[in-house]
Every structure is written in structure tokens, then in C-alpha cells.
Amino acid sequence: MNYYSTQITNLIEELRRLPGIGTKSAERLAFHIINMPKEHVNHLAETLIEARSKIRYCKECCTLTDDELCPICASKVRDHSTIMVVESTKDLAAYEKTGQYDGVYHVLQGTLVPSLGKGPDDIRYRELEKRIQDPDHPVREIILATNSSLDGEATAMYITKKLKPTGIRITRIASGVPIGGELEYIDEVTLSRALIRRIEL
Amino acid sequence: MNYYSTQITNLIEELRRLPGIGTKSAERLAFHIINMPKEHVNHLAETLIEARSKIRYCKECCTLTDDELCPICASKVRDHSTIMVVESTKDLAAYEKTGQYDGVYHVLQGTLVPSLGKGPDDIRYRELEKRIQDPDHPVREIILATNSSLDGEATAMYITKKLKPTGIRITRIASGVPIGGELEYIDEVTLSRALIRRIEL
């Protein structure tokens, strides 16, 4: 790419390494950045560094946050006796956006991947075990909201098996046909599962 | 978006301001960045700042570059008597990628926009005028490669009218049906122009 100068080429190359950014997008972004006021570029660069350096895991739920406790774990209005187990902070955010859940979360930061030998110690599972043993914060229900993928299901099954003996209620979010989804575009596994789990009306 | 911590929210907001980056992409990018090794993030941030601060216009052709002369204007193997006039550094790169052009460029950094009163002094047109008057570097041909848009055509017409009296050969890149393009998906203006400019076989 010697038709661009070194700096532009470097910038395009750096941007192209980011997920979902191809050559065309990287070029468009690079020229946008070059034409931005200098202070804005500095601010963007600082935000990157700042976010990366200040981020840590919430000591309660293991989500990515910048304080010892994330805003949800620190909240007094949330129901701390209901824990929804999700795979990632993005999944937590997805449920928060619904505005329908007022419990707290536990973010596994991954799933078990039996095929790759990724076990419970490779994710934030032990933290969950420890958390439910805390006598000051009794847990009433654990809602398993890992993805409906092979690994997500395996993780849900593993947690169920391990925590069932504690007597805590363990539930799994429903899977089936998405609301508004057109049947002809939905994969067979989802369709079969929706059939098996059909409910009485 | 209070379900993310302040740092993550800031980062997502900053990324969302970039062109072509929506909320979903900004979130994906943000989480990718947070999970990158610290040194990589620092390097990305430095590249942004470096590119923005070192970029300037080539004193010959006005493209964006980091030296006084861009690599093409500094090259001794290029034909300096043929100048292709383009709107932007991205357009220059598009022609360089073809590998079919060995002349030099002049980058207008925009077009005339008659409807908004944007005239020849608002783009790098005067630099072109000055450039072709240099007795040490006689120019044999000017190829107008502005876009086939309304403003691009207006700019090409303006330059033709102004520079015709110099006696320099002035040409315009061909417009017509793109190679491999299917007629049914091509707009009427392109189709009519392709018809008008049809060639004998």
C-alpha cells in the first residue's frame, strides 16, 4: 500500500486489526480521523487508554467495570437474592436493556468448552459457588441465561448439576421461536425445540 | 446506558461518533479493546495521535502525506508530465491500486459545489494552475478523474474551460457501464450516457 504515506498506512493497518473492520472501513475511518480536529483525536486516544487501564472485574459478579463493585451490585434497589448467570458483560447489557429484570447478575466471562478442555476453572464459575455460600446474602434463585449454543447449554447443565444439591431454585431462560421471527427463516434446531417445549393454552 | 460502567460507556460513545460505527459495532469494538493487551491499546492510541499530528499536504500534488513531497511526487520513475486530477487521496489510492497509471496526481481535496457557493479557492485548484506554469516541469496532459457526480462533472468542466487556453491536452476518464455490472441494476443516467458515448466496433 505504498500509495499512502507511512503514517496513513500504519493507521489503516492498526484499524484493520479491529474486529469487523475491513480494508475499506479502515480507510474510511483513517481519513475521518486525519480530518478530525487534533483535540478530538487526542481525546479518543486517551479514552482508549483510560478504558483499557481502569477496567477490572466486579468483585461480586465479575462483570467488567471500573469500580470495586459494578453499578448493579452496588445498587440497593436491586433484588440481590436472584442471580442471573450470563456469559459476558454484553449479555448482561442485553438483559438490562429489556428493563424487565431487577435481580443481579453473575458474569462467567466465557463458557465451558468441553471440546477444547476449557473447564470451570477457566471461567468465573468458582466465584459463583463462593457467592452463594455467603450467609449474609442468601440466594433464592439462579437463572441460567447462557446462550442456547452447544457450549452455553453444556455450561447451564454443568451449573445445574453442581448447584442443585444446595436447594437453591435453578431456572433456565426459555428458548424457542423469537417474537416477530418468521418461521421460514428460523433454523431447524430452534423450530424443533420450540415444538418440544410447546405450552398449553 | 448505565448498565455499563463509566469507562466502557465513554469508550462506546467515542467509538460511536466514528463514521459507519453504530451502537452494536461500537460495543463490539469497545469490548475487543478492553480485552486487548495493554501495550496494543497504547500502540493503537499512539498511532492515532501520530497519524493526525504528522499528516500534511504534499507541496506538489496536495495529497495527504507525511513528508514535504508524497512518495509519488518524489518518485523518479513516474511520468511527471501527466497529471491526473482527483478529488481525494482515497481516489488517488483507487487509481494506484489498478497499477495501470504511471503519471502523477493532483488532489483537489474536494470539488466545486456551485449550489453551496464552494468555488475554486475552496479546493486545491490554484495549486494546479501554479503547477502547470512551472517552466522546469512542462505538463503534456491533464486527465480529469473527478467523480461522475454533479459536482465532480461541474469541477471537470470548470477546469477544462480554465485550462484549455494553455494548449495542454485535457482528457476525462470514460464513464459508462461498469465492467461486470448487470444492466438491470444500473441507474438510468449511467445507461443513457453509456448509450450516447457508444463506440464503433
Contacts between the chains, C-beta under 8 A, distances in Angstrom:
chain1	res1	chain2	res2	distance
A	1	B	93	7.8
A	2	B	71	5.9
A	3	B	71	7.4
A	3	B	72	7.0
A	3	B	92	6.6
A	3	B	93	4.9
A	3	B	96	3.5
A	3	B	97	7.3
A	4	B	89	7.3
A	4	B	93	6.2
A	5	B	55	7.6
A	5	B	64	7.1
A	5	B	65	4.0
A	5	B	66	4.5
A	5	B	67	6.9
A	5	B	70	6.2
A	5	B	71	6.7
A	6	B	66	5.9
A	7	B	50	6.2
A	7	B	51	4.4
A	7	B	54	5.1
A	7	B	55	5.9
A	7	B	66	4.5
A	8	B	51	6.4
A	8	B	55	7.1
A	8	B	64	6.5
A	8	B	65	7.7
A	8	B	66	7.7
A	8	B	89	7.6
A	10	B	47	5.5
A	10	B	50	7.5
A	10	B	51	6.6
A	11	B	47	5.5
A	11	B	48	6.9
A	11	B	51	4.0
A	14	B	43	7.3
A	14	B	44	5.3
A	14	B	47	4.7
A	14	B	48	7.9
A	18	B	29	5.7
A	18	B	32	6.2
A	18	B	33	7.8
A	19	B	28	6.0
A	19	B	29	6.9
A	19	B	32	5.1
A	20	B	25	6.0
A	20	B	28	6.2
A	20	B	29	7.4
A	21	B	29	8.0
A	25	B	20	6.0
A	27	B	90	6.3
A	27	B	93	7.4
A	28	B	19	6.0
A	28	B	20	6.2
A	29	B	18	5.8
A	29	B	19	6.9
A	29	B	20	7.4
A	29	B	21	8.0
A	30	B	51	7.1
A	31	B	64	7.7
A	31	B	88	7.7
A	31	B	89	7.0
A	31	B	90	6.2
A	32	B	18	6.3
A	32	B	19	5.1
A	33	B	18	7.8
A	33	B	48	6.1
A	33	B	51	6.7
A	33	B	52	6.2
A	34	B	51	6.2
A	34	B	52	6.0
A	34	B	55	5.1
A	34	B	64	6.2
A	36	B	52	6.8
A	38	B	52	5.9
A	38	B	53	6.7
A	41	B	48	5.6
A	41	B	49	6.1
A	41	B	52	4.1
A	42	B	49	6.2
A	43	B	14	7.3
A	44	B	14	5.3
A	44	B	48	6.3
A	45	B	45	3.8
A	45	B	46	7.4
A	45	B	48	4.8
A	45	B	49	5.1
A	46	B	45	7.4
A	47	B	10	5.5
A	47	B	11	5.5
A	47	B	14	4.6
A	48	B	11	6.9
A	48	B	14	7.9
A	48	B	33	6.1
A	48	B	41	5.6
A	48	B	44	6.3
A	48	B	45	4.8
A	48	B	48	7.9
A	49	B	41	6.1
A	49	B	42	6.2
A	49	B	45	5.1
A	50	B	7	6.2
A	50	B	10	7.5
A	51	B	7	4.5
A	51	B	8	6.4
A	51	B	10	6.6
A	51	B	11	4.0
A	51	B	30	7.1
A	51	B	33	6.7
A	51	B	34	6.1
A	52	B	33	6.2
A	52	B	34	6.0
A	52	B	36	6.9
A	52	B	38	5.9
A	52	B	41	4.1
A	53	B	38	6.6
A	54	B	7	5.1
A	55	B	5	7.6
A	55	B	7	5.9
A	55	B	8	7.1
A	55	B	34	5.1
A	64	B	5	7.1
A	64	B	8	6.5
A	64	B	31	7.7
A	64	B	34	6.1
A	65	B	5	4.0
A	65	B	8	7.7
A	66	B	5	4.5
A	66	B	6	6.0
A	66	B	7	4.5
A	66	B	8	7.7
A	67	B	5	6.9
A	70	B	5	6.3
A	71	B	2	5.9
A	71	B	3	7.4
A	71	B	5	6.7
A	72	B	3	7.0
A	88	B	31	7.6
A	89	B	4	7.3
A	89	B	8	7.6
A	89	B	31	7.0
A	90	B	27	6.3
A	90	B	31	6.2
A	92	B	3	6.6
A	93	B	1	7.8
A	93	B	3	5.0
A	93	B	4	6.2
A	93	B	27	7.4
A	96	B	3	3.5
A	97	B	3	7.4
